[in-house]
């Protein structure tokens, strides 16, 4: 190992040899300051762009649409999601004309959704380390290119079942790559006060497109054929890409350069795993979708079992659920003012369970339609509350990765829930399956609310420049960096200190450290050494970019235990391979 000692992080001076000149030292310090301030400057600039000076953020449900950039991208998102539903409906219908195999027909849905689960984390990492505007444009034109190939293959008479599955999977790749970047840019477009309303409008976009897409696709298939659905899809996708190009977002490159994709993915997983609030959100959203998906998964069978039920009944029930979601979105701002987030989640879960229970015993459409309407209201209320919690728990530098993991949790729990409740229905019946899903969903959510605490109140994630990054004349090119911080603690307070250092462990790992240890000197009971290992010198410097106000407050709490007059000694060592 090669080592260099320096004062603690709060006042760290450049370790190692002195700079060759004052000018060089000033230049190096300026570069380090720019690196540390990237997150802060981006956040400040985005906040200034989001809400004009002197104008307070409106709390109405439609207020985000008064922001021109958000309105433009939101309309683009509505169009993109309508195209997605049109593509799914047309592909499923086209497959029935190419083959009579049930498994191939069923695989259309798998080919559409599987990429979202498989590529969620890589797409989120790319959206965090690349220019989000350009990345968004590329994903949109990818979807347009796939739609163009689809319609050309159909018009040329060369479409086959395997080719349709491959192109459907390729379209799913575009959707998987596009969702995290859009989720990450929404907080850039609106102020913090308007973020819940903006996310509710995203829910409106999803549910409105769920109604419009199948209706448009069905009308076009009936009048002109499946090929023209893909033609319209391609045209709308290209136009959406051109609209996104009008967005004049200024990308602020990190002076430290781009993160490597494997490292970026690792850091995203670590952040979610070490964030109490994100862990709480992940548990809640997984439990909710695991149980709530039973209603959608079994809805075709429910529709068929109603008096006079058929394809039209199924469409009506889906439309009722979408209409309920859209209606509830308009009242969400008032609900948030009246109730805390956890209260909204538990009441939304209860309402969803009640709607599922009614659907389990509904004898006709007159009972089923109001139940589905209420189910849609409960669905968007719960999902939106948890989505807002996730967005507020994620700093800008890791937002796309965090939201991609959030989306993967939804997709995974939905897939597992559909299989689980479908199997229960196979062993028993549809009504029993729905009843069990409603009851167990409420019990599981109550249990999770009690056992998995949301500690969001304790953490201020606003960027801070309190920690001074070290500057070296010749930074090491490769090798892990080990940082040690030496504390001297009153042995009588050792238990308190060790408990506090678990918070330090979570903080270091969320920032991207590879490993963390707390070492206790056997010969000197008062001496403790905190050891942090980073992947490289550059990754060590990135952690200074990611310091938050919570981290600064945590440092002050740790220093309060230190009994020496001099600050804790910080050493940085390069691991020699």
C-alpha atoms as one frame of an Amber mdcrd trajectory, in Angstrom:
protein
   0.000   0.000   0.000   0.992   3.600  -0.536  -0.378   6.031   2.013  -0.926
   9.707   2.656  -2.235  11.285   5.852  -4.493  14.322   6.002  -6.795  16.127
   8.416 -10.410  14.958   8.681 -12.886  15.252   5.845 -14.350  18.443   7.195
 -11.095  20.343   6.669  -9.126  18.050   4.398  -6.107  19.552   2.675  -4.521
  17.955  -0.387  -2.486  14.944   0.725   0.777  13.952  -0.842   3.465  16.203
  -2.341   2.909  19.916  -2.417   1.767  21.389  -5.745   4.527  22.656  -7.994
   3.157  26.200  -7.993   0.404  28.355  -6.559  -1.229  28.525  -9.983  -1.283
  24.736 -10.281  -2.733  24.415  -6.804  -5.430  26.965  -7.605  -6.314  25.182
 -10.843  -6.504  21.822  -9.109  -8.628  23.235  -6.313 -10.950  24.879  -8.828
 -11.391  21.569 -10.674 -12.139  19.754  -7.424 -14.623  22.449  -6.429 -16.394
  22.096  -9.760 -16.583  18.335  -9.245 -17.988  18.747  -5.745 -20.470  21.348
  -6.869 -21.879  19.561  -9.908 -24.876  18.066  -8.120 -25.557  21.289  -6.238
 -25.312  23.498  -9.323 -27.541  21.202 -11.375 -30.147  21.081  -8.611 -30.106
  24.858  -8.211 -30.333  25.472 -11.946 -33.175  23.014 -12.391 -35.088  24.475
  -9.486 -34.697  27.958 -10.970 -35.829  26.759 -14.399 -38.784  24.878 -12.997
 -40.605  27.751 -11.303 -40.214  31.346 -12.541 -38.869  33.853 -10.048 -41.545
  35.431  -7.935 -44.123  32.826  -8.894 -45.192  30.343  -6.230 -45.832  26.767
  -7.195 -49.533  26.085  -7.543 -50.904  23.088  -5.681 -53.707  22.307  -8.146
 -53.721  18.977  -9.957 -53.182  20.546 -13.398 -50.625  23.160 -12.311 -47.577
  21.357 -13.815 -49.181  21.690 -17.263 -48.666  25.461 -17.031 -44.914  24.828
 -17.351 -44.277  24.766 -21.138 -41.490  22.164 -21.110 -43.399  19.791 -18.846
 -46.538  20.225 -20.953 -44.619  19.455 -24.151 -42.938  16.345 -22.746 -46.098
  15.183 -20.987 -48.071  15.268 -24.247 -45.198  13.376 -25.840 -45.429  10.809
 -23.036 -49.178  10.405 -23.592 -48.509   9.798 -27.279 -45.681   7.355 -26.555
 -47.807   5.309 -24.158 -50.747   5.290 -26.551 -48.379   3.887 -29.181 -47.241
   1.250 -26.685 -50.792   0.025 -26.083 -51.590   0.161 -29.805 -48.489  -1.928
 -30.519 -49.356  -4.537 -27.856 -52.933  -4.934 -29.072 -51.951  -5.089 -32.749
 -49.095  -7.524 -32.124 -51.336  -9.862 -30.091 -54.013  -9.805 -32.788 -51.465
 -10.240 -35.576 -50.026 -13.290 -33.841 -53.451 -14.947 -33.900 -53.419 -14.607
 -37.701 -49.940 -16.145 -37.944 -50.394 -19.157 -35.656 -52.990 -20.968 -33.602
 -50.485 -21.914 -30.876 -51.638 -20.547 -27.474 -48.070 -20.401 -26.178 -46.905
 -18.192 -29.068 -49.879 -15.877 -28.551 -49.107 -15.673 -24.819 -45.411 -15.029
 -25.522 -46.295 -11.722 -27.197 -47.053 -10.275 -23.763 -43.886 -11.801 -22.323
 -41.764 -10.406 -25.171 -43.227  -6.953 -24.541 -42.694  -6.807 -20.788 -39.628
  -8.978 -20.166 -37.097  -6.337 -21.340 -38.442  -3.890 -18.751 -37.478  -6.330
 -16.014 -34.187  -7.493 -17.542 -32.861  -4.083 -18.618 -34.318  -1.848 -15.926
 -31.103  -1.338 -13.971 -28.738  -0.872 -16.966 -31.155   1.610 -18.530 -31.398
   3.551 -15.282 -27.604   3.650 -14.966 -27.239   4.911 -18.537 -29.859   7.602
 -17.907 -27.810   8.813 -14.922 -24.394   8.855 -16.598 -25.367  10.119 -20.082
 -27.020  13.302 -21.310 -30.650  12.579 -20.426 -32.060  14.630 -23.311 -30.022
  12.808 -25.950 -30.683   9.465 -24.304 -34.429  10.134 -24.291 -34.285  11.044
 -27.998 -32.349   7.873 -28.870 -34.843   5.639 -27.047 -37.754   7.311 -28.820
 -36.222   6.849 -32.280 -35.371   3.239 -31.375 -39.088   2.579 -30.830 -39.873
   4.393 -34.094 -37.329   2.278 -36.013 -38.786  -0.972 -34.639 -42.303   0.132
 -35.616 -41.041   0.966 -39.114 -39.436  -2.460 -39.522 -42.654  -4.079 -38.297
 -44.872  -2.343 -40.832 -42.389  -2.940 -43.684 -42.231  -6.659 -42.850 -46.027
  -6.876 -42.807 -46.503  -4.903 -46.043 -43.848  -7.043 -47.752 -45.588 -10.235
 -46.631 -42.546 -11.484 -44.744 -43.897 -11.490 -41.206 -43.602 -14.748 -39.262
 -44.378 -15.664 -35.646 -40.694 -15.777 -34.544 -39.969 -12.454 -36.285 -42.977
 -10.843 -34.619 -41.769 -12.026 -31.206 -38.265 -10.719 -31.915 -39.542  -7.307
 -33.015 -41.928  -7.149 -30.055 -38.964  -7.858 -27.772 -36.974  -5.128 -29.550
 -39.844  -2.706 -28.988 -39.851  -3.722 -25.325 -36.152  -2.834 -25.149 -37.008
   0.702 -26.243 -39.712   0.927 -23.585 -37.337  -0.421 -20.935 -34.697   2.149
 -21.837 -37.183   5.034 -22.057 -39.093   4.752 -18.772 -36.252   5.459 -16.281
 -35.035   8.551 -18.112 -38.526  10.061 -18.210 -39.024   9.269 -14.523 -35.706
  11.001 -13.767 -36.376  14.181 -15.753 -39.800  14.945 -14.245 -38.289  16.424
 -11.026 -36.075  18.596 -13.250 -39.109  20.143 -14.916 -41.268  21.055 -11.910
 -40.688  22.433  -8.446 -40.722  20.200  -5.389 -44.202  21.392  -4.393 -45.595
  20.421  -7.808 -43.845  17.046  -8.036 -46.771  14.989  -6.620 -49.175  16.586
  -9.111 -46.722  15.988 -11.970 -46.402  12.313 -11.044 -50.192  12.045 -10.794
 -50.429  13.466 -14.317 -48.023  10.743 -15.422 -50.515   8.272 -13.991 -53.256
  10.017 -15.948 -51.133   9.642 -19.091 -50.723   5.914 -18.475 -54.409   5.320
 -17.818 -55.666   7.574 -20.606 -53.366   5.808 -23.064 -54.590   2.445 -21.713
 -58.058   3.477 -22.885 -57.145   5.278 -26.118 -54.509   2.821 -27.383 -56.649
  -0.334 -27.557 -59.637   1.630 -28.910 -57.555   3.189 -31.706 -55.846  -0.107
 -32.502 -59.147  -1.982 -32.596 -60.734   0.592 -34.897 -57.770   0.571 -37.295
 -57.508  -3.239 -37.336 -61.207  -3.530 -38.099 -61.169  -0.933 -40.878 -57.714
  -1.166 -42.481 -55.719  -4.051 -41.003 -52.936  -4.559 -38.444 -50.192  -3.138
 -40.652 -51.641   0.347 -40.478 -51.518   0.298 -36.684 -47.744  -0.114 -36.935
 -47.574   2.578 -39.641 -49.374   5.042 -37.358 -47.174   3.913 -34.461 -44.032
   4.643 -36.493 -45.273   8.086 -37.585 -46.305   9.114 -34.066 -43.019   7.813
 -32.609 -40.962   9.834 -35.106 -43.017  12.959 -34.412 -42.566  12.421 -30.662
 -38.809  12.162 -31.152 -38.800  15.441 -33.106 -40.783  17.118 -30.328 -38.281
  15.933 -27.695 -35.503  17.476 -29.809 -37.077  20.884 -29.173 -36.294  20.516
 -25.464 -33.273  22.733 -24.768 -31.968  21.021 -21.654 -28.353  21.941 -20.898
 -26.299  18.906 -19.911 -23.685  19.593 -17.206 -20.915  17.003 -17.625 -19.179
  15.838 -14.491 -15.539  17.044 -14.395 -14.584  13.569 -13.190 -15.941  12.031
 -16.395 -18.625   9.404 -16.876 -19.092   6.526 -14.491 -18.428   3.058 -15.849
 -21.679   1.164 -16.414 -20.922  -1.789 -14.048 -19.875   0.606 -11.299 -22.923
   2.811 -11.870 -25.222  -0.211 -11.582 -23.506  -1.365  -8.382 -23.834   2.083
  -6.819 -27.528   2.265  -7.752 -28.238  -1.041  -6.035 -26.198   0.006  -2.991
 -28.041   3.309  -2.672 -31.448   1.643  -2.689 -30.268  -1.103  -0.328 -28.781
   1.354   2.173 -31.570   3.965   2.057 -34.186   3.351   4.796 -36.798   5.300
   2.875 -36.189   3.487  -0.417 -36.274   0.124   1.345 -39.615   1.062   2.882
 -40.963   2.183  -0.502 -39.758  -1.008  -2.204 -41.450  -3.212   0.396 -44.701
  -1.275   0.136 -44.879  -1.131  -3.672 -43.982  -4.827  -3.966 -46.635  -5.890
  -1.462 -49.261  -3.693  -3.114 -48.699  -4.930  -6.678 -48.217  -8.543  -5.603
 -51.803  -8.574  -4.331 -53.535  -5.868  -6.401 -52.478  -7.476  -9.688 -54.876
 -10.371  -8.988 -57.772  -8.211 -10.152 -56.209  -7.375 -13.517 -54.782 -10.850
 -14.058 -58.156 -12.511 -13.543 -60.294  -9.754 -15.085 -60.863 -11.567 -18.435
 -62.316 -14.536 -16.555 -64.414 -12.250 -14.370 -65.759 -10.422 -17.427 -66.663
 -13.695 -19.114 -68.488 -14.870 -15.985 -70.748 -11.810 -15.706 -74.234 -11.779
 -17.181 -73.826 -11.179 -20.909 -70.071 -10.936 -20.443 -67.696 -10.945 -23.387
 -64.952  -8.908 -25.052 -67.031  -5.721 -24.813 -67.536  -6.245 -21.093 -63.802
  -6.741 -20.587 -63.055  -3.477 -22.426 -65.715  -1.639 -20.399 -64.233  -2.833
 -17.104 -60.721  -1.778 -18.154 -62.032   1.616 -19.238 -63.848   2.018 -15.904
 -60.636   1.376 -14.012 -58.758   3.889 -16.160 -61.498   6.480 -15.684 -61.335
   6.001 -11.923 -57.585   6.537 -11.954 -57.913   9.727 -14.000 -60.647  11.059
 -11.698 -58.647  10.348  -8.547 -55.572  12.098  -9.949 -57.488  15.381  -9.966
 -58.118  15.128  -6.204 -54.700  13.852  -5.104 -53.296  17.299  -4.147 -56.146
  17.825  -1.677 -55.788  14.308  -0.321 -52.076  14.874   0.330 -52.836  18.038
   2.238 -55.339  16.159   4.385 -53.408  12.911   4.979 -49.835  11.731   5.442
 -48.230   9.513   2.823 -48.393   6.322   4.889 -52.053   6.997   5.627 -52.795
   7.364   1.920 -50.996   4.096   1.213 -52.861   2.065   3.816 -56.251   3.583
   2.930 -55.575   3.104  -0.771 -54.729  -0.544  -0.065 -57.966  -0.967   1.914
 -59.991   0.605  -0.899 -58.279  -1.576  -3.499 -58.985  -4.670  -1.399 -62.636
  -3.636  -1.051 -62.966  -3.199  -4.823 -61.357  -6.614  -5.376 -63.731  -8.181
  -2.858 -66.763  -6.673  -4.589 -65.512  -7.929  -7.968 -65.198 -11.418  -6.484
 -68.964 -11.535  -5.879 -70.253  -9.070  -8.523 -73.232 -10.658 -10.331 -73.472
  -8.166 -13.219 -71.901  -5.194 -14.976 -73.942  -2.699 -12.941 -72.046  -3.761
  -9.814 -68.710  -4.445 -11.490 -68.263  -1.072 -13.226 -68.431   1.046 -10.013
 -66.118  -1.460  -8.290 -63.556  -1.147 -11.075 -63.884   2.643 -10.990 -63.101
   2.635  -7.260 -60.296   0.148  -7.836 -58.720   2.541 -10.338 -58.951   5.395
  -7.822 -57.291   3.286  -5.139 -54.649   2.020  -7.559 -53.375   5.451  -8.621
 -53.635   6.898  -5.093 -51.417   4.189  -3.613 -48.975   3.960  -6.518 -48.618
   7.729  -6.786 -48.014   8.172  -3.062 -45.222   5.607  -3.175 -43.783   7.055
  -6.389 -43.564  10.492  -4.764 -41.818   8.972  -1.747 -39.294   7.276  -4.034
 -38.589  10.458  -6.006 -38.028  12.495  -2.836 -35.686   9.816  -1.440 -33.376
   9.978  -4.477 -30.753  12.665  -5.176 -30.487  13.766  -8.801 -27.230  11.875
  -9.420 -28.836   8.464  -8.769 -32.477   9.220  -9.573 -32.823   7.216 -12.806
 -31.149   4.174 -11.249 -33.382   4.328  -8.205 -36.551   4.720 -10.257 -35.535
   1.875 -12.576 -35.148  -0.419  -9.544 -38.537   0.824  -8.336 -40.045  -0.074
 -11.729 -38.360  -3.491 -11.643 -40.002  -4.126  -8.272 -43.389  -3.314  -9.798
 -42.818  -5.550 -12.812 -41.437  -8.428 -10.754 -44.178  -8.363  -8.140 -46.824
  -8.027 -10.862 -45.493 -11.062 -12.721 -45.209 -13.082  -9.505 -48.647 -12.000
  -8.335 -50.298 -12.934 -11.629 -48.738 -16.395 -11.471 -49.587 -16.844  -7.778
 -53.237 -15.813  -7.936 -53.709 -17.593 -11.244 -52.515 -20.801  -9.585 -54.825
 -20.234  -6.604 -57.709 -19.769  -9.049 -56.699 -23.000 -10.813 -56.655 -24.977
  -7.575 -59.823 -23.340  -6.246 -61.765 -20.760  -8.239 -61.516 -17.124  -9.357
 -63.703 -15.804  -6.533 -61.617 -17.535  -3.848 -58.409 -16.217  -5.391 -59.676
 -12.632  -5.405 -60.938 -12.886  -1.838 -57.630 -14.239  -0.552 -55.645 -11.586
  -2.447 -57.767  -8.806  -0.943 -57.486 -10.100   2.631 -53.793 -10.987   2.519
 -52.947  -7.703   0.761 -54.348  -5.639   3.615 -52.739  -7.793   6.315 -49.345
  -7.748   4.569 -49.410  -3.947   4.078 -50.312  -3.346   7.727 -47.458  -5.633
   8.775 -44.957  -3.900   6.496 -46.069  -0.464   7.714 -45.264  -1.566  11.246
 -42.018  -3.462  10.645 -40.322  -1.426   7.901 -39.989   2.127   9.151 -39.788
   5.096   6.780 -37.016   7.328   8.202 -37.332  10.046   5.573 -37.832  12.811
   8.149 -34.312  12.252   9.492 -32.560  12.793   6.165 -31.967  16.056   4.304
 -30.703  15.031   0.859 -29.912  18.522  -0.394 -26.340  18.731  -1.826 -23.581
  20.077   0.397 -20.004  21.238  -0.270 -18.891  20.966   3.350 -16.451  18.115
   2.638 -13.306  19.265   0.824 -12.053  16.847  -1.812  -8.308  16.066  -1.727
  -6.132  17.182  -4.632  -3.028  15.343  -5.825  -0.352  16.551  -8.230  -0.295
  13.124  -9.870  -3.453  11.133  -9.038  -3.051   7.345  -9.005  -4.171   5.768
 -12.262  -5.489   2.502 -10.841  -5.997   0.575  -7.639  -8.452   0.571  -4.770
  -8.245   3.453  -2.311  -8.613   2.746   1.410  -9.545   5.643   3.684  -9.085
   5.365   7.438 -10.443   7.811  10.029  -9.140   7.465  13.591 -11.456   8.284
  16.509 -10.783   8.245  20.264 -13.965   7.561  22.212 -14.869   7.462  25.891
 -15.264   3.688  26.503 -18.377   4.400  28.569 -20.067   5.714  25.379 -18.792
   2.963  23.073 -22.209   1.384  22.537 -23.717   4.717  21.463 -20.800   5.348
  19.114 -21.023   1.932  17.488 -24.757   2.422  16.895 -24.105   5.806  15.292
 -21.399   4.321  13.070 -24.007   2.046  11.468 -25.530   5.229  10.084 -22.066
   6.133   8.823 -21.822   2.734   7.131 -25.106   3.323   5.308 -23.990   6.797
   4.279 -20.622   5.655   2.863 -22.138   2.757   0.928 -24.901   4.941  -0.496
 -22.232   7.293  -1.798 -20.627   4.396  -3.679 -17.937   2.946  -1.408 -17.040
  -0.686  -2.081 -16.738  -1.716   1.555 -16.880  -0.332   5.097 -15.515  -1.545
   8.429 -15.279  -0.273  11.988 -12.128  -1.519  13.730 -11.488  -1.452  17.491
  -7.941  -1.326  18.868  -7.431  -4.257  21.241  -4.541  -2.542  22.998  -6.326
   0.821  23.349 -10.080   0.507  24.170 -10.635   4.185  23.317  -9.315   3.921
  19.744 -11.666   3.165  16.832 -10.788   3.259  13.125 -13.398   3.711  10.432
 -12.211   2.154   7.157 -13.795   2.893   3.772 -12.689   1.241   0.526 -13.256
   2.859  -2.864 -12.946   1.288  -6.297 -10.450   3.910  -7.526  -9.201   7.411
  -6.879 -11.808   8.821  -9.252 -14.595   6.923  -7.509 -13.237   8.222  -4.204
 -13.578  11.787  -5.502 -17.114  11.093  -6.717 -18.189  10.514  -3.142 -17.444
  14.170  -2.401 -19.912  15.128  -5.172 -22.589  13.089  -3.418 -22.373  14.562
   0.085 -25.707  15.766   1.455 -26.768  17.925   4.380 -27.638  14.691   6.189
 -24.042  13.484   5.771 -22.726  16.760   7.205 -25.014  16.482  10.230 -23.902
  12.873  10.673 -20.247  13.937  10.664 -20.932  16.474  13.428 -22.592  13.761
  15.517 -19.560  11.502  15.083 -17.135  14.288  15.972 -19.083  14.928  19.179
 -17.853  11.520  20.425 -14.175  12.284  19.656 -12.320  13.082  22.901  -8.973
  14.391  21.537  -8.301  18.096  21.121  -7.011  17.473  17.592  -9.413  16.332
  14.865  -9.565  12.668  13.840  -6.680  11.760  11.552  -7.639  10.770   7.994
  -5.293   8.579   5.942  -5.689   7.582   2.311  -3.883   4.466   1.113  -3.550
   3.024  -2.357  -3.788  -0.767  -2.514  -0.834  -2.156  -4.475  -1.635  -5.211
  -6.595
